Amino acid sequence: MKEFKALIFDVDGTMAETEELHRQAFNDSFAKFGLDWNWDVDLYARLLRITGGRERISHFLAEYRSDKDALSVAQIADLHGMKNRRYAELLVDGRCPLRAGVADVIAIARQRGQRLAIATTTSRANIAALLSRIMGQSWPDLFHAVVAGEDVARKKPAPDAYVKVVESLGLPAQACLAFEDSRNGLLAAQSAGVPVVITRSMYFGHDNFEGALKVVDDLAELVDLP
């Protein structure tokens, strides 16, 4: 790990097991919006193959509902905004800590002088809601670059987020190491030329991770590595 000049983190599922809070936030928002939808664990696992909350809602309407035109584009945006606000509320009680090893990897990287960055498809609001709770209000000071879903034209598995992060870091892609939990994330980083370590998560633990530099259950397995 020390041969890399920068470490790039995905957020949801990688830094913290957030997806169950996201699922609850979606379901709570559906009810408040007057919709009779409920995304159970199995359905949500399928929907997570679609990156981006608004995109996920649109896909659900197109593929799982007979009333495909039930919501306009503007209504989908409003619903997604409501969901993000509910997600922030659910984080207040601190139910979603950093995953094992994440804080240690960050601390070791800072000691070594490695740069830190974030490349995610989630929104900046969601990043801030999560990291301010578990890392403190000064969390942005830890990262040299943060690229969120709204910063790129295409979300993972497209490489856009990683291309933008690498450009911001001013480093060759091969000098960076990405931490991801999903095949979409793996493909995004690989397409940008960034090597990847996979940390298995609740929803993506059985994905195909062919081509990953290493696959671990959590980043604690890397803490004692040179």
C-alpha positions as protocol buffer text, in pm:
chain_id: "A"
residue {
  index: 1
  type: MET
  ca { x: 0 y: 0 z: 0 }
}
residue {
  index: 2
  type: LYS
  ca { x: 288 y: 236 z: 66 }
}
residue {
  index: 3
  type: GLU
  ca { x: 401 y: 236 z: -300 }
}
residue {
  index: 4
  type: PHE
  ca { x: 97 y: 441 z: -399 }
}
residue {
  index: 5
  type: LYS
  ca { x: 102 y: 820 z: -380 }
}
residue {
  index: 6
  type: ALA
  ca { x: -274 y: 854 z: -324 }
}
residue {
  index: 7
  type: LEU
  ca { x: -563 y: 650 z: -186 }
}
residue {
  index: 8
  type: ILE
  ca { x: -910 y: 704 z: -332 }
}
residue {
  index: 9
  type: PHE
  ca { x: -1219 y: 598 z: -138 }
}
residue {
  index: 10
  type: ASP
  ca { x: -1566 y: 513 z: -254 }
}
residue {
  index: 11
  type: VAL
  ca { x: -1818 y: 605 z: 19 }
}
residue {
  index: 12
  type: ASP
  ca { x: -2137 y: 394 z: 40 }
}
residue {
  index: 13
  type: GLY
  ca { x: -2052 y: 39 z: 138 }
}
residue {
  index: 14
  type: THR
  ca { x: -1678 y: 110 z: 138 }
}
residue {
  index: 15
  type: MET
  ca { x: -1620 y: 371 z: 407 }
}
residue {
  index: 16
  type: ALA
  ca { x: -1941 y: 279 z: 594 }
}
residue {
  index: 17
  type: GLU
  ca { x: -2224 y: 27 z: 557 }
}
residue {
  index: 18
  type: THR
  ca { x: -2477 y: 292 z: 459 }
}
residue {
  index: 19
  type: GLU
  ca { x: -2706 y: 107 z: 222 }
}
residue {
  index: 20
  type: GLU
  ca { x: -2962 y: -8 z: 477 }
}
residue {
  index: 21
  type: LEU
  ca { x: -3004 y: 354 z: 593 }
}
residue {
  index: 22
  type: HIS
  ca { x: -3044 y: 460 z: 231 }
}
residue {
  index: 23
  type: ARG
  ca { x: -3308 y: 189 z: 182 }
}
residue {
  index: 24
  type: GLN
  ca { x: -3499 y: 303 z: 491 }
}
residue {
  index: 25
  type: ALA
  ca { x: -3474 y: 664 z: 375 }
}
residue {
  index: 26
  type: PHE
  ca { x: -3619 y: 569 z: 36 }
}
residue {
  index: 27
  type: ASN
  ca { x: -3910 y: 380 z: 194 }
}
residue {
  index: 28
  type: ASP
  ca { x: -3984 y: 655 z: 447 }
}
residue {
  index: 29
  type: SER
  ca { x: -3984 y: 910 z: 166 }
}
residue {
  index: 30
  type: PHE
  ca { x: -4211 y: 700 z: -54 }
}
residue {
  index: 31
  type: ALA
  ca { x: -4468 y: 692 z: 226 }
}
residue {
  index: 32
  type: LYS
  ca { x: -4442 y: 1064 z: 288 }
}
residue {
  index: 33
  type: PHE
  ca { x: -4476 y: 1126 z: -87 }
}
residue {
  index: 34
  type: GLY
  ca { x: -4800 y: 926 z: -89 }
}
residue {
  index: 35
  type: LEU
  ca { x: -4658 y: 628 z: -280 }
}
residue {
  index: 36
  type: ASP
  ca { x: -4738 y: 266 z: -193 }
}
residue {
  index: 37
  type: TRP
  ca { x: -4387 y: 150 z: -283 }
}
residue {
  index: 38
  type: ASN
  ca { x: -4167 y: -59 z: -56 }
}
residue {
  index: 39
  type: TRP
  ca { x: -3814 y: -164 z: -145 }
}
residue {
  index: 40
  type: ASP
  ca { x: -3728 y: -480 z: 46 }
}
residue {
  index: 41
  type: VAL
  ca { x: -3373 y: -611 z: 77 }
}
residue {
  index: 42
  type: ASP
  ca { x: -3390 y: -836 z: -229 }
}
residue {
  index: 43
  type: LEU
  ca { x: -3538 y: -568 z: -453 }
}
residue {
  index: 44
  type: TYR
  ca { x: -3296 y: -305 z: -328 }
}
residue {
  index: 45
  type: ALA
  ca { x: -3004 y: -537 z: -402 }
}
residue {
  index: 46
  type: ARG
  ca { x: -3118 y: -548 z: -764 }
}
residue {
  index: 47
  type: LEU
  ca { x: -3180 y: -175 z: -780 }
}
residue {
  index: 48
  type: LEU
  ca { x: -2832 y: -99 z: -647 }
}
residue {
  index: 49
  type: ARG
  ca { x: -2694 y: -215 z: -981 }
}
residue {
  index: 50
  type: ILE
  ca { x: -2825 y: 122 z: -1102 }
}
residue {
  index: 51
  type: THR
  ca { x: -2597 y: 395 z: -968 }
}
residue {
  index: 52
  type: GLY
  ca { x: -2752 y: 723 z: -853 }
}
residue {
  index: 53
  type: GLY
  ca { x: -3071 y: 770 z: -653 }
}
residue {
  index: 54
  type: ARG
  ca { x: -3273 y: 951 z: -919 }
}
residue {
  index: 55
  type: GLU
  ca { x: -3161 y: 701 z: -1179 }
}
residue {
  index: 56
  type: ARG
  ca { x: -3264 y: 419 z: -945 }
}
residue {
  index: 57
  type: ILE
  ca { x: -3614 y: 561 z: -900 }
}
residue {
  index: 58
  type: SER
  ca { x: -3652 y: 605 z: -1277 }
}
residue {
  index: 59
  type: HIS
  ca { x: -3534 y: 248 z: -1337 }
}
residue {
  index: 60
  type: PHE
  ca { x: -3780 y: 116 z: -1078 }
}
residue {
  index: 61
  type: LEU
  ca { x: -4067 y: 296 z: -1252 }
}
residue {
  index: 62
  type: ALA
  ca { x: -3962 y: 169 z: -1593 }
}
residue {
  index: 63
  type: GLU
  ca { x: -3895 y: -191 z: -1497 }
}
residue {
  index: 64
  type: TYR
  ca { x: -4115 y: -272 z: -1197 }
}
residue {
  index: 65
  type: ARG
  ca { x: -4428 y: -56 z: -1223 }
}
residue {
  index: 66
  type: SER
  ca { x: -4722 y: -59 z: -1460 }
}
residue {
  index: 67
  type: ASP
  ca { x: -4772 y: 315 z: -1396 }
}
residue {
  index: 68
  type: LYS
  ca { x: -4442 y: 405 z: -1560 }
}
residue {
  index: 69
  type: ASP
  ca { x: -4536 y: 772 z: -1597 }
}
residue {
  index: 70
  type: ALA
  ca { x: -4656 y: 814 z: -1238 }
}
residue {
  index: 71
  type: LEU
  ca { x: -4385 y: 1069 z: -1162 }
}
residue {
  index: 72
  type: SER
  ca { x: -4242 y: 1347 z: -1375 }
}
residue {
  index: 73
  type: VAL
  ca { x: -3871 y: 1422 z: -1390 }
}
residue {
  index: 74
  type: ALA
  ca { x: -3929 y: 1713 z: -1151 }
}
residue {
  index: 75
  type: GLN
  ca { x: -4121 y: 1492 z: -907 }
}
residue {
  index: 76
  type: ILE
  ca { x: -3846 y: 1231 z: -914 }
}
residue {
  index: 77
  type: ALA
  ca { x: -3597 y: 1506 z: -827 }
}
residue {
  index: 78
  type: ASP
  ca { x: -3822 y: 1624 z: -540 }
}
residue {
  index: 79
  type: LEU
  ca { x: -3862 y: 1270 z: -411 }
}
residue {
  index: 80
  type: HIS
  ca { x: -3488 y: 1212 z: -424 }
}
residue {
  index: 81
  type: GLY
  ca { x: -3425 y: 1537 z: -238 }
}
residue {
  index: 82
  type: MET
  ca { x: -3670 y: 1426 z: 31 }
}
residue {
  index: 83
  type: LYS
  ca { x: -3491 y: 1093 z: 53 }
}
residue {
  index: 84
  type: ASN
  ca { x: -3152 y: 1261 z: 101 }
}
residue {
  index: 85
  type: ARG
  ca { x: -3290 y: 1479 z: 381 }
}
residue {
  index: 86
  type: ARG
  ca { x: -3437 y: 1172 z: 550 }
}
residue {
  index: 87
  type: TYR
  ca { x: -3103 y: 992 z: 515 }
}
residue {
  index: 88
  type: ALA
  ca { x: -2930 y: 1281 z: 694 }
}
residue {
  index: 89
  type: GLU
  ca { x: -3188 y: 1258 z: 974 }
}
residue {
  index: 90
  type: LEU
  ca { x: -3126 y: 885 z: 1015 }
}
residue {
  index: 91
  type: LEU
  ca { x: -2753 y: 948 z: 1053 }
}
residue {
  index: 92
  type: VAL
  ca { x: -2803 y: 1177 z: 1353 }
}
residue {
  index: 93
  type: ASP
  ca { x: -2795 y: 897 z: 1610 }
}
residue {
  index: 94
  type: GLY
  ca { x: -2462 y: 769 z: 1480 }
}
residue {
  index: 95
  type: ARG
  ca { x: -2590 y: 430 z: 1369 }
}
residue {
  index: 96
  type: CYS
  ca { x: -2346 y: 414 z: 1079 }
}
residue {
  index: 97
  type: PRO
  ca { x: -1981 y: 418 z: 1192 }
}
residue {
  index: 98
  type: LEU
  ca { x: -1678 y: 386 z: 967 }
}
residue {
  index: 99
  type: ARG
  ca { x: -1613 y: 28 z: 866 }
}
residue {
  index: 100
  type: ALA
  ca { x: -1330 y: -161 z: 1033 }
}
residue {
  index: 101
  type: GLY
  ca { x: -987 y: -44 z: 921 }
}
residue {
  index: 102
  type: VAL
  ca { x: -1097 y: 272 z: 740 }
}
residue {
  index: 103
  type: ALA
  ca { x: -981 y: 514 z: 1010 }
}
residue {
  index: 104
  type: ASP
  ca { x: -653 y: 324 z: 1047 }
}
residue {
  index: 105
  type: VAL
  ca { x: -582 y: 325 z: 673 }
}
residue {
  index: 106
  type: ILE
  ca { x: -649 y: 700 z: 661 }
}
residue {
  index: 107
  type: ALA
  ca { x: -424 y: 764 z: 961 }
}
residue {
  index: 108
  type: ILE
  ca { x: -140 y: 554 z: 814 }
}
residue {
  index: 109
  type: ALA
  ca { x: -172 y: 727 z: 477 }
}
residue {
  index: 110
  type: ARG
  ca { x: -144 y: 1069 z: 641 }
}
residue {
  index: 111
  type: GLN
  ca { x: 166 y: 958 z: 833 }
}
residue {
  index: 112
  type: ARG
  ca { x: 323 y: 843 z: 506 }
}
residue {
  index: 113
  type: GLY
  ca { x: 233 y: 1164 z: 324 }
}
residue {
  index: 114
  type: GLN
  ca { x: -3 y: 989 z: 83 }
}
residue {
  index: 115
  type: ARG
  ca { x: -284 y: 1199 z: -57 }
}
residue {
  index: 116
  type: LEU
  ca { x: -646 y: 1106 z: 14 }
}
residue {
  index: 117
  type: ALA
  ca { x: -944 y: 1147 z: -216 }
}
residue {
  index: 118
  type: ILE
  ca { x: -1307 y: 1043 z: -262 }
}
residue {
  index: 119
  type: ALA
  ca { x: -1472 y: 921 z: -584 }
}
residue {
  index: 120
  type: THR
  ca { x: -1839 y: 835 z: -540 }
}
residue {
  index: 121
  type: THR
  ca { x: -2173 y: 838 z: -717 }
}
residue {
  index: 122
  type: THR
  ca { x: -2355 y: 964 z: -409 }
}
residue {
  index: 123
  type: SER
  ca { x: -2429 y: 1334 z: -362 }
}
residue {
  index: 124
  type: ARG
  ca { x: -2210 y: 1586 z: -184 }
}
residue {
  index: 125
  type: ALA
  ca { x: -2492 y: 1638 z: 66 }
}
residue {
  index: 126
  type: ASN
  ca { x: -2489 y: 1267 z: 152 }
}
residue {
  index: 127
  type: ILE
  ca { x: -2110 y: 1261 z: 183 }
}
residue {
  index: 128
  type: ALA
  ca { x: -2121 y: 1558 z: 420 }
}
residue {
  index: 129
  type: ALA
  ca { x: -2410 y: 1414 z: 622 }
}
residue {
  index: 130
  type: LEU
  ca { x: -2220 y: 1090 z: 678 }
}
residue {
  index: 131
  type: LEU
  ca { x: -1861 y: 1208 z: 727 }
}
residue {
  index: 132
  type: SER
  ca { x: -1940 y: 1510 z: 942 }
}
residue {
  index: 133
  type: ARG
  ca { x: -2110 y: 1272 z: 1186 }
}
residue {
  index: 134
  type: ILE
  ca { x: -1837 y: 1012 z: 1204 }
}
residue {
  index: 135
  type: MET
  ca { x: -1521 y: 1213 z: 1125 }
}
residue {
  index: 136
  type: GLY
  ca { x: -1613 y: 1561 z: 1248 }
}
residue {
  index: 137
  type: GLN
  ca { x: -1690 y: 1888 z: 1071 }
}
residue {
  index: 138
  type: SER
  ca { x: -1330 y: 1923 z: 954 }
}
residue {
  index: 139
  type: TRP
  ca { x: -1347 y: 1604 z: 744 }
}
residue {
  index: 140
  type: PRO
  ca { x: -1295 y: 1794 z: 414 }
}
residue {
  index: 141
  type: ASP
  ca { x: -947 y: 1892 z: 535 }
}
residue {
  index: 142
  type: LEU
  ca { x: -843 y: 1526 z: 512 }
}
residue {
  index: 143
  type: PHE
  ca { x: -909 y: 1493 z: 140 }
}
residue {
  index: 144
  type: HIS
  ca { x: -719 y: 1653 z: -146 }
}
residue {
  index: 145
  type: ALA
  ca { x: -1007 y: 1590 z: -388 }
}
residue {
  index: 146
  type: VAL
  ca { x: -1374 y: 1494 z: -358 }
}
residue {
  index: 147
  type: VAL
  ca { x: -1577 y: 1400 z: -666 }
}
residue {
  index: 148
  type: ALA
  ca { x: -1947 y: 1328 z: -611 }
}
residue {
  index: 149
  type: GLY
  ca { x: -2233 y: 1216 z: -833 }
}
residue {
  index: 150
  type: GLU
  ca { x: -2331 y: 1566 z: -942 }
}
residue {
  index: 151
  type: ASP
  ca { x: -1975 y: 1644 z: -1053 }
}
residue {
  index: 152
  type: VAL
  ca { x: -1969 y: 1408 z: -1351 }
}
residue {
  index: 153
  type: ALA
  ca { x: -2181 y: 1345 z: -1659 }
}
residue {
  index: 154
  type: ARG
  ca { x: -2177 y: 967 z: -1618 }
}
residue {
  index: 155
  type: LYS
  ca { x: -2181 y: 767 z: -1297 }
}
residue {
  index: 156
  type: LYS
  ca { x: -2009 y: 437 z: -1222 }
}
residue {
  index: 157
  type: PRO
  ca { x: -1938 y: 200 z: -1394 }
}
residue {
  index: 158
  type: ALA
  ca { x: -1830 y: 484 z: -1623 }
}
residue {
  index: 159
  type: PRO
  ca { x: -1479 y: 604 z: -1530 }
}
residue {
  index: 160
  type: ASP
  ca { x: -1569 y: 975 z: -1509 }
}
residue {
  index: 161
  type: ALA
  ca { x: -1541 y: 1012 z: -1130 }
}
residue {
  index: 162
  type: TYR
  ca { x: -1198 y: 850 z: -1124 }
}
residue {
  index: 163
  type: VAL
  ca { x: -1072 y: 1042 z: -1425 }
}
residue {
  index: 164
  type: LYS
  ca { x: -1172 y: 1367 z: -1254 }
}
residue {
  index: 165
  type: VAL
  ca { x: -1016 y: 1269 z: -919 }
}
residue {
  index: 166
  type: VAL
  ca { x: -688 y: 1164 z: -1081 }
}
residue {
  index: 167
  type: GLU
  ca { x: -676 y: 1492 z: -1273 }
}
residue {
  index: 168
  type: SER
  ca { x: -740 y: 1685 z: -950 }
}
residue {
  index: 169
  type: LEU
  ca { x: -461 y: 1496 z: -773 }
}
residue {
  index: 170
  type: GLY
  ca { x: -220 y: 1564 z: -1058 }
}
residue {
  index: 171
  type: LEU
  ca { x: -89 y: 1207 z: -1046 }
}
residue {
  index: 172
  type: PRO
  ca { x: -69 y: 917 z: -1292 }
}
residue {
  index: 173
  type: ALA
  ca { x: -362 y: 678 z: -1249 }
}
residue {
  index: 174
  type: GLN
  ca { x: -127 y: 390 z: -1164 }
}
residue {
  index: 175
  type: ALA
  ca { x: 15 y: 593 z: -874 }
}
residue {
  index: 176
  type: CYS
  ca { x: -329 y: 587 z: -707 }
}
residue {
  index: 177
  type: LEU
  ca { x: -509 y: 303 z: -529 }
}
residue {
  index: 178
  type: ALA
  ca { x: -889 y: 284 z: -512 }
}
residue {
  index: 179
  type: PHE
  ca { x: -1098 y: 122 z: -240 }
}
residue {
  index: 180
  type: GLU
  ca { x: -1433 y: -4 z: -367 }
}
residue {
  index: 181
  type: ASP
  ca { x: -1704 y: -251 z: -263 }
}
residue {
  index: 182
  type: SER
  ca { x: -1893 y: -318 z: -589 }
}
residue {
  index: 183
  type: ARG
  ca { x: -1830 y: -440 z: -940 }
}
residue {
  index: 184
  type: ASN
  ca { x: -1955 y: -108 z: -1079 }
}
residue {
  index: 185
  type: GLY
  ca { x: -1692 y: 68 z: -871 }
}
residue {
  index: 186
  type: LEU
  ca { x: -1425 y: -180 z: -975 }
}
residue {
  index: 187
  type: LEU
  ca { x: -1505 y: -129 z: -1343 }
}
residue {
  index: 188
  type: ALA
  ca { x: -1507 y: 251 z: -1304 }
}
residue {
  index: 189
  type: ALA
  ca { x: -1164 y: 260 z: -1144 }
}
residue {
  index: 190
  type: GLN
  ca { x: -1016 y: 1 z: -1381 }
}
residue {
  index: 191
  type: SER
  ca { x: -1142 y: 193 z: -1684 }
}
residue {
  index: 192
  type: ALA
  ca { x: -958 y: 499 z: -1553 }
}
residue {
  index: 193
  type: GLY
  ca { x: -641 y: 294 z: -1504 }
}
residue {
  index: 194
  type: VAL
  ca { x: -656 y: 297 z: -1123 }
}
residue {
  index: 195
  type: PRO
  ca { x: -572 y: -29 z: -936 }
}
residue {
  index: 196
  type: VAL
  ca { x: -844 y: -144 z: -695 }
}
residue {
  index: 197
  type: VAL
  ca { x: -872 y: -313 z: -357 }
}
residue {
  index: 198
  type: ILE
  ca { x: -1221 y: -450 z: -292 }
}
residue {
  index: 199
  type: THR
  ca { x: -1366 y: -453 z: 59 }
}
residue {
  index: 200
  type: ARG
  ca { x: -1669 y: -682 z: 58 }
}
residue {
  index: 201
  type: SER
  ca { x: -1993 y: -519 z: 175 }
}
residue {
  index: 202
  type: MET
  ca { x: -2344 y: -631 z: 268 }
}
residue {
  index: 203
  type: TYR
  ca { x: -2502 y: -584 z: -74 }
}
residue {
  index: 204
  type: PHE
  ca { x: -2208 y: -654 z: -306 }
}
residue {
  index: 205
  type: GLY
  ca { x: -2013 y: -924 z: -124 }
}
residue {
  index: 206
  type: HIS
  ca { x: -2074 y: -1183 z: -396 }
}
residue {
  index: 207
  type: ASP
  ca { x: -2005 y: -964 z: -700 }
}
residue {
  index: 208
  type: ASN
  ca { x: -1750 y: -1068 z: -961 }
}
residue {
  index: 209
  type: PHE
  ca { x: -1428 y: -891 z: -863 }
}
residue {
  index: 210
  type: GLU
  ca { x: -1202 y: -1032 z: -1132 }
}
residue {
  index: 211
  type: GLY
  ca { x: -912 y: -796 z: -1194 }
}
residue {
  index: 212
  type: ALA
  ca { x: -902 y: -646 z: -845 }
}
residue {
  index: 213
  type: LEU
  ca { x: -558 y: -610 z: -691 }
}
residue {
  index: 214
  type: LYS
  ca { x: -689 y: -765 z: -369 }
}
residue {
  index: 215
  type: VAL
  ca { x: -1026 y: -862 z: -217 }
}
residue {
  index: 216
  type: VAL
  ca { x: -1069 y: -835 z: 161 }
}
residue {
  index: 217
  type: ASP
  ca { x: -1358 y: -857 z: 404 }
}
residue {
  index: 218
  type: ASP
  ca { x: -1267 y: -516 z: 546 }
}
residue {
  index: 219
  type: LEU
  ca { x: -975 y: -275 z: 539 }
}
residue {
  index: 220
  type: ALA
  ca { x: -853 y: -389 z: 880 }
}
residue {
  index: 221
  type: GLU
  ca { x: -685 y: -671 z: 687 }
}
residue {
  index: 222
  type: LEU
  ca { x: -457 y: -413 z: 524 }
}
residue {
  index: 223
  type: VAL
  ca { x: -350 y: -226 z: 836 }
}
residue {
  index: 224
  type: ASP
  ca { x: -47 y: -444 z: 908 }
}
residue {
  index: 225
  type: LEU
  ca { x: 62 y: -466 z: 544 }
}
residue {
  index: 226
  type: PRO
  ca { x: 377 y: -278 z: 439 }
}
